[in-house]
Amino acid sequence: MEQLPSRPFIKKPHFYKPLTKFKINNSKIHYTDLLTYTALRSYRNEGSRKCFPSLETLAKRMNVCKTFVIESIRRLENAKFISVWRSPEMKVVNHYYFMEPTYFDRIPYEFLYIKDLTLHEKSMLLALREMTDVMSPFDIYGTIKELAFTLCMTYKTLHKQLTSLIAKGYIKQLGKAHYRFGKIQWLYMDGLPREKVKSDPEPSVFVLT
């Protein structure tokens, strides 16, 4: 098994938070791109800020094909969540630079190594992770229809992945409009106190680093 990095978490920006005024459908990216971003950033050296995994290495960590990685990175780049330096030499790997978010979630490295979740299930967990708040950081409130609207995806997509996550124990359904995370030990110390996120009407500020 690949050795886990010593750093405790991966910083993932909020793609969906209403107060950031930056919803995923405005970026023309897919919810699976949240996992691509998280996996890509897991290779970043926070000291040097260098990040240059090969496409094959990234695909292996995500357990997906290289073609998906290429297309997903292109969407993230077009949405300005990342910047990519590409060498004219074929054998030189790309270098990636990240837009530093004001609001972010801390994703444990172990999340990338869960074996019984698919690409879509992991990506859905990352999306649902953003639906919690300071008062109930383990709970998600809303009907499937309401959550699908907030997450800018179809009812069918959310229902399919949510049903699978419930069956596997990663989400617990406590009511028609009440869900709770299970199994994963999420890190809830975000970049800013959630009280400030909740009261701050300004959008996220991104800086290339």
C-alpha positions in Angstrom: 0.0 0.0 0.0 1.2 3.5 -0.9 2.6 5.3 2.2 0.4 8.1 3.5 1.9 11.6 3.6 2.7 12.9 7.1 0.6 16.1 6.7 -2.8 15.6 8.3 -5.2 17.0 5.7 -5.8 18.2 2.2 -7.2 21.7 1.8 -10.3 21.6 -0.6 -12.1 24.9 -1.4 -15.9 25.2 -1.1 -17.3 24.6 -4.5 -21.0 24.9 -3.4 -21.3 27.2 -0.3 -24.0 29.7 -1.2 -22.2 32.5 0.6 -19.2 32.1 -1.7 -21.5 33.0 -4.6 -19.6 30.4 -6.7 -21.7 27.5 -7.6 -20.4 24.5 -9.5 -22.7 24.8 -12.5 -21.4 28.3 -13.1 -18.0 26.7 -13.6 -19.1 24.0 -16.0 -17.4 21.4 -14.0 -18.7 18.0 -12.8 -19.0 17.0 -9.2 -16.4 14.3 -9.8 -13.9 17.1 -10.3 -14.0 17.7 -6.6 -12.2 14.4 -6.1 -9.7 15.2 -8.9 -8.9 18.5 -7.2 -8.5 16.7 -3.8 -6.3 14.0 -5.2 -4.2 16.4 -7.2 -3.7 18.7 -4.2 -2.6 15.7 -2.0 0.7 15.8 -4.0 1.4 19.4 -3.2 4.4 20.2 -1.0 3.0 23.0 1.2 6.5 24.3 1.9 7.8 24.7 -1.7 4.2 24.8 -3.1 5.3 22.5 -5.9 3.0 19.9 -7.3 3.8 17.8 -10.3 2.4 14.3 -10.2 2.3 12.5 -13.6 -1.2 11.9 -15.1 -0.6 8.1 -14.6 0.2 8.6 -10.9 -2.8 10.7 -10.3 -5.1 8.2 -12.2 -3.7 5.4 -10.0 -4.5 7.3 -6.8 -8.0 8.0 -8.0 -8.5 4.5 -9.5 -9.7 6.0 -12.8 -8.4 6.1 -16.4 -5.9 8.7 -17.6 -8.5 10.1 -20.0 -10.8 11.1 -17.1 -7.9 12.8 -15.3 -7.0 14.8 -18.4 -10.6 16.0 -19.0 -11.2 16.7 -15.3 -8.0 18.8 -15.0 -9.1 20.7 -18.0 -12.4 21.6 -16.5 -10.8 22.6 -13.2 -8.3 24.8 -15.1 -11.1 26.4 -17.2 -13.0 27.2 -14.0 -9.8 28.8 -12.6 -9.5 26.5 -9.6 -6.1 25.5 -10.7 -3.4 26.7 -13.1 -1.3 24.3 -15.2 2.2 24.8 -16.6 2.8 22.4 -19.5 6.2 21.8 -20.9 6.8 21.6 -24.7 8.8 18.5 -24.0 6.7 15.3 -24.0 8.5 13.6 -21.1 8.3 16.5 -18.7 5.3 16.4 -16.3 2.8 19.2 -15.8 3.2 21.6 -12.9 0.1 22.6 -11.0 -0.7 25.7 -9.1 -3.7 26.2 -6.8 -6.1 29.1 -6.1 -5.9 29.6 -2.4 -9.4 29.7 -1.0 -10.8 31.8 1.8 -13.2 29.1 2.7 -12.2 25.4 2.7 -12.7 22.0 4.1 -10.0 19.8 5.5 -10.1 16.4 3.9 -8.1 13.6 5.7 -5.6 11.8 3.5 -7.1 8.5 4.4 -10.2 9.5 2.4 -8.3 8.9 -0.9 -7.5 5.3 0.1 -11.0 4.0 0.9 -11.4 0.9 -1.1 -15.2 0.3 -1.1 -16.2 3.6 -2.6 -16.4 4.4 -6.3 -15.3 7.6 -7.9 -18.8 9.0 -7.9 -19.5 8.0 -4.3 -16.3 9.7 -3.0 -17.1 12.8 -5.1 -20.6 12.9 -3.7 -19.3 12.7 -0.1 -17.0 15.7 -0.8 -20.0 17.6 -2.2 -22.3 16.7 0.8 -19.4 17.6 3.2 -20.1 21.2 2.2 -23.8 21.0 3.2 -23.0 21.0 6.9 -22.8 24.0 9.2 -21.3 25.2 12.5 -24.3 24.1 14.6 -24.3 20.5 13.3 -21.0 19.6 11.5 -21.9 16.0 11.1 -25.5 16.5 9.9 -27.0 17.4 6.5 -30.5 18.9 6.4 -32.7 19.0 3.3 -34.8 16.7 1.1 -33.1 15.1 -1.9 -34.9 17.6 -4.1 -33.6 20.5 -2.0 -30.0 19.2 -1.8 -30.0 18.4 -5.5 -31.0 22.0 -6.2 -28.3 23.4 -3.9 -25.7 21.1 -5.4 -26.7 21.9 -8.9 -27.2 18.3 -10.0 -30.2 16.2 -11.0 -32.5 14.5 -8.5 -31.6 11.1 -10.1 -27.8 11.6 -9.7 -28.1 12.6 -6.0 -30.6 9.9 -5.2 -28.5 7.1 -6.8 -25.3 8.1 -5.0 -27.0 8.9 -1.7 -28.8 5.5 -1.7 -25.5 3.7 -2.3 -23.7 5.7 0.5 -26.5 4.9 2.9 -26.3 1.2 2.1 -22.5 1.2 2.7 -22.9 3.1 6.0 -21.1 6.3 5.0 -24.3 8.3 5.3 -27.1 7.6 7.9 -30.7 8.7 7.1 -32.3 10.0 10.2 -35.4 11.4 8.5 -36.8 12.5 5.2 -34.7 15.7 5.3 -32.0 14.7 7.8 -28.8 12.8 7.1 -25.6 12.2 9.1 -22.1 11.2 8.1 -20.8 7.9 9.3 -17.6 5.9 9.3 -15.2 8.6 8.1 -13.5 10.8 10.7 -13.9 14.1 9.0 -11.7 17.1 10.1 -14.0 20.0 11.0 -11.4 22.7 11.8 -11.9 24.8 8.6 -9.9 27.7 7.3 -12.1 30.2 9.0 -14.5 29.8 11.9 -17.8 28.7 10.5 -19.5 31.5 12.3 -17.6 34.0 10.2 -18.3 32.0 7.0 -22.0 32.1 7.9 -22.1 35.9 8.5 -19.7 37.0 5.8 -21.6 37.9 2.6 -18.5 38.4 0.5 -17.4 35.8 -2.1 -14.3 33.7 -1.8 -11.0 35.3 -2.8 -8.7 33.1 -4.8 -4.9 33.7 -5.2 -2.6 31.6 -7.4 0.2 30.1 -5.3 
